[in-house]
């Protein structure tokens, strides 16, 4: 009986090993070429999703949740009481659903967008490196590190988790500014059905002018 059990155990072990090898063989190979990694980040799909944001600075931090969407060059973020609609080179629109009002903010330099996957992919002063694969939200992701070539910016590190099963969408972003300061965002409930009306000002909303902030 002991020999029979040993044989069965060996067969089961070999079967599991064979299945694992087959799964690994069928899994698409990760693009390790820096230019290929650049293209993964540059060609982000349109989507809608829930987003979690976390900021920490060693001794404390905070977090927030919102709903986000991307359609071409347009981006949308919805918080509890405000919707932000942004497109590069155009005024940012702030919509207030509870008040049925909206306002327009002056065109500013592309602040956050320069640190987005697409923004960094368009730069020639950064390096791209594949750190391997990691599970995020149940998805097998490519873990892509982006760093500046300038040694003075070496402590600023970006790590993007792109999910091949979701058209290479980056579902997690980590930004480190040294050892202590870190930003993290993660998407969930991703859908690729993006209605254009999400980026339109609802009919009947009144335009208001907000006071200018103090310099």
Backbone torsions as a table, in degrees:
resi	resn	phi	psi	omega
1	UNK	NA	-39.5	-178.8
2	UNK	-63.2	-39.7	179.2
3	UNK	-64.9	-42.7	-179.6
4	UNK	-62.2	-42.0	179.0
5	UNK	-64.6	-37.6	179.6
6	UNK	-64.3	-43.0	179.7
7	UNK	-62.6	-44.3	179.2
8	UNK	-60.7	-42.9	-179.5
9	UNK	-61.9	-41.3	179.5
10	UNK	-64.8	-42.9	180.0
11	UNK	-61.7	-45.2	179.5
12	UNK	-61.4	-43.0	-179.6
13	UNK	-62.7	-44.2	179.4
14	UNK	-65.2	-36.8	-180.0
15	UNK	-64.9	-46.1	179.2
16	UNK	-61.3	-42.4	179.8
17	UNK	-63.1	-41.5	-179.6
18	UNK	-64.6	-43.3	179.1
19	UNK	-62.5	-43.9	-179.8
20	UNK	-62.2	-40.9	179.5
21	UNK	-66.1	-39.0	179.6
22	UNK	-65.4	-41.2	179.2
23	UNK	-64.5	-40.8	179.4
24	UNK	-65.1	-37.3	-179.5
25	UNK	-67.7	-33.9	-178.4
26	UNK	-81.8	-16.7	-179.2
27	UNK	-73.6	132.3	-179.4
28	UNK	-58.2	138.8	179.4
29	UNK	-70.5	147.9	-178.4
30	UNK	-80.0	138.8	178.2
31	UNK	-75.3	113.0	-177.8
32	UNK	-95.7	-15.1	178.2
33	UNK	-66.0	129.0	-178.4
34	UNK	-53.5	-38.3	-179.2
35	UNK	-68.0	-35.9	177.2
36	UNK	-66.5	-38.6	177.6
37	UNK	-66.5	-38.3	176.5
38	UNK	-58.2	-43.1	-178.4
39	UNK	-67.5	-33.9	176.1
40	UNK	-58.4	-44.9	-178.6
41	UNK	-75.2	-33.5	-176.3
42	UNK	-70.5	-33.8	-173.5
43	UNK	-103.1	64.6	179.2
44	UNK	-81.2	137.0	-177.9
45	UNK	-78.6	164.8	171.8
46	UNK	-74.6	149.3	-176.4
47	UNK	-166.2	165.4	165.7
48	UNK	-128.0	147.3	-176.8
49	UNK	-167.3	168.0	168.6
50	UNK	-92.6	143.8	-177.8
51	UNK	-128.7	134.9	174.6
52	UNK	-108.2	132.9	-179.9
53	UNK	-120.1	134.2	178.7
54	UNK	-134.5	132.0	175.7
55	UNK	-122.6	134.4	178.0
56	UNK	-138.6	148.2	179.4
57	UNK	-136.4	40.2	176.1
58	UNK	87.0	-60.9	-176.9
59	UNK	-98.4	-1.5	179.7
60	UNK	-179.8	-173.8	179.7
61	UNK	173.1	-172.2	178.2
62	UNK	-157.3	169.6	-179.6
63	UNK	-144.0	167.5	179.4
64	UNK	-158.0	156.5	177.9
65	UNK	-122.1	145.2	178.6
66	UNK	-153.5	173.1	174.1
67	UNK	-111.2	133.3	-175.7
68	UNK	-127.8	158.3	178.0
69	UNK	-152.1	151.6	176.9
70	UNK	-135.4	132.9	176.7
71	UNK	-142.4	101.5	-175.2
72	UNK	64.0	-124.1	179.8
73	UNK	-90.1	-2.0	-178.2
74	UNK	-93.8	142.1	178.3
75	UNK	-132.1	149.5	-178.0
76	UNK	-137.5	137.7	174.3
77	UNK	-134.1	130.6	-179.1
78	UNK	-118.5	120.3	175.0
79	UNK	-103.4	-166.0	-177.3
80	UNK	-60.9	-37.5	-174.7
81	UNK	-131.3	2.3	-177.1
82	UNK	-141.3	143.1	173.4
83	UNK	-114.9	127.3	178.3
84	UNK	-106.7	125.6	178.3
85	UNK	-119.3	121.8	-173.3
86	UNK	-132.5	141.4	172.2
87	UNK	-142.3	131.6	-176.3
88	UNK	-51.9	130.7	178.7
89	UNK	84.5	0.4	-179.8
90	UNK	-124.8	158.5	178.1
91	UNK	-60.5	145.1	174.5
92	UNK	-79.7	130.1	179.7
93	UNK	-99.3	129.8	176.0
94	UNK	-111.3	119.7	-177.9
95	UNK	-109.1	134.8	-179.8
96	UNK	-115.7	90.9	-175.1
97	UNK	-58.0	-37.8	-177.6
98	UNK	-66.9	-31.3	-179.6
99	UNK	-97.5	-10.2	-175.1
100	UNK	54.8	48.4	179.1
101	UNK	-134.1	165.4	174.5
102	UNK	-150.7	159.1	177.0
103	UNK	-139.8	163.6	178.1
104	UNK	-120.4	132.7	178.5
105	UNK	-98.8	146.8	-179.8
106	UNK	-57.4	151.7	176.8
107	UNK	-64.7	129.4	179.3
108	UNK	-120.9	169.1	175.3
109	UNK	-62.2	149.6	-178.2
110	UNK	-66.5	90.0	-177.3
111	UNK	-70.1	-83.4	-176.6
112	UNK	-64.1	-28.9	-174.8
113	UNK	-63.8	-25.6	-179.9
114	UNK	-70.3	-16.9	177.7
115	UNK	-103.3	5.9	177.0
116	UNK	-76.1	164.1	176.9
117	UNK	-53.9	-45.0	-179.3
118	UNK	-67.9	-39.2	-179.4
119	UNK	-62.8	-45.7	179.1
120	UNK	-69.4	-33.6	179.8
121	UNK	-64.9	-23.3	-179.3
122	UNK	-87.6	0.7	-179.2
123	UNK	-94.2	154.4	176.3
124	UNK	-111.1	8.6	-179.5
125	UNK	-112.3	26.5	179.6
126	UNK	-129.6	158.8	177.0
127	UNK	-110.0	147.0	177.7
128	UNK	-118.4	133.3	-178.2
129	UNK	-142.8	135.2	176.2
130	UNK	-85.9	121.1	179.9
131	UNK	-93.2	-2.7	-179.2
132	UNK	122.9	-155.6	179.0
133	UNK	-121.9	150.7	179.0
134	UNK	-154.4	144.7	178.2
135	UNK	-79.8	130.5	174.9
136	UNK	-136.6	121.1	179.4
137	UNK	58.0	29.3	179.8
138	UNK	87.2	-0.3	-178.7
139	UNK	-109.1	138.4	174.8
140	UNK	-76.0	119.5	-173.1
141	UNK	-120.0	150.1	169.3
142	UNK	-82.3	128.1	-179.2
143	UNK	-99.3	106.0	-172.4
144	UNK	-111.1	124.1	178.7
145	UNK	-99.9	136.8	176.4
146	UNK	-124.4	126.9	178.7
147	UNK	-133.8	154.6	178.0
148	UNK	-79.5	147.0	177.3
149	UNK	-74.0	-28.5	179.5
150	UNK	-68.2	121.7	-178.3
151	UNK	-60.9	-26.6	179.8
152	UNK	-68.2	-17.8	-179.9
153	UNK	-111.3	19.4	-173.6
154	UNK	-65.3	-23.3	-179.2
155	UNK	-79.9	-11.1	177.6
156	UNK	-88.9	110.2	-175.5
157	UNK	-124.8	132.2	177.6
158	UNK	-112.6	134.2	175.1
159	UNK	-127.2	123.4	-178.5
160	UNK	-115.6	137.6	179.2
161	UNK	-110.9	104.3	-176.9
162	UNK	-100.4	127.5	-176.6
163	UNK	-97.9	108.2	178.2
164	UNK	-55.8	-33.9	-179.8
165	UNK	-68.9	-14.9	178.9
166	UNK	-116.7	42.3	177.3
167	UNK	59.8	33.2	180.0
168	UNK	66.1	21.3	176.8
169	UNK	-62.0	133.9	174.8
170	UNK	-77.6	110.9	-176.8
171	UNK	-101.1	-5.8	175.5
172	UNK	-146.6	135.6	177.1
173	UNK	-127.6	138.4	175.9
174	UNK	-130.4	127.1	177.7
175	UNK	-120.9	125.1	179.9
176	UNK	-115.1	130.9	174.9
177	UNK	-115.4	75.7	-173.7
178	UNK	87.6	-164.9	-175.4
179	UNK	-76.5	-28.2	-170.4
180	UNK	-98.8	-48.6	-172.1
181	UNK	-83.9	121.5	-178.2
182	UNK	-140.2	142.4	174.4
183	UNK	-119.5	142.0	177.6
184	UNK	-142.7	134.5	171.4
185	UNK	-128.8	145.3	178.8
186	UNK	-142.4	136.3	-179.7
187	UNK	-97.0	151.3	174.3
188	UNK	-148.2	162.6	179.4
189	UNK	59.7	41.9	-175.4
190	UNK	-70.1	136.5	173.2
191	UNK	-134.5	145.1	178.4
192	UNK	-100.4	7.5	175.0
193	UNK	-91.6	102.5	-173.5
194	UNK	-114.6	101.1	179.2
195	UNK	-67.3	134.1	179.9
196	UNK	-64.2	-25.9	-177.9
197	UNK	-65.1	-17.6	177.4
198	UNK	-61.1	-23.9	-174.6
199	UNK	-104.6	10.9	-179.8
200	UNK	-107.5	148.5	175.4
201	UNK	-76.3	125.3	-178.4
202	UNK	-58.2	146.0	179.5
203	UNK	-61.9	141.0	176.5
204	UNK	89.3	-5.0	180.0
205	UNK	-77.4	140.3	-177.9
206	UNK	-91.8	135.0	177.5
207	UNK	-82.3	132.6	178.9
208	UNK	-124.5	156.8	177.8
209	UNK	-108.8	121.3	-179.4
210	UNK	-88.0	148.7	178.6
211	UNK	-64.1	145.1	179.9
212	UNK	-71.1	139.1	178.1
213	UNK	-68.6	154.7	178.1
214	UNK	-66.6	143.3	179.9
215	UNK	-66.8	NA	NA
